[in-house]
Amino acid sequence: MGVLRSRVGGEVLRFSPALNITEDALGHGLDVIEAVLRGR
């Protein structure tokens, strides 16, 4: 169980930067969409 947890933790840590970048991109995209809607 500990080995599995460590392996999963490693996967999470390894993919965290990519997930953070994705979240930032989505957040920026939502800001752009909101700005466009306000522009109307």
N, C-alpha and C positions, 0 to 999 in steps of 0.2 A: 504493500500500500504506500509506504514511504517513497519507494522508487518511482511508482506511478505518479505520485503527487509531485515529486521533484521533476520528473519528465514533463508533466503538464505545466508546472511552474516555469520551466525553461522555455517551453513553447510560448507561454503567455509573455514572458519577458522579451523573447526574441521578436515577437510580433507587435509588442507595445508601441514602438516608434512608428511603425506603419499605421497602426490604428489611430495614434495621435495625429499623424499627418492627415489621415482620412477625415477625422473629426474636424480638424482645422479647415480642411477644404470644404466640407459640408457646411460648416458654420459660415464660412466666407460666402458660399453659394447662396445660403439663406439670406445673408445680408444684402447681396446683390439683388435677389428676387424681391426682397422687401423694399429696397430703394426703387426698383422699377415700378412696383405696384404704387408706391407713394407718388412717383413721377406722373402717373396717370391722373 
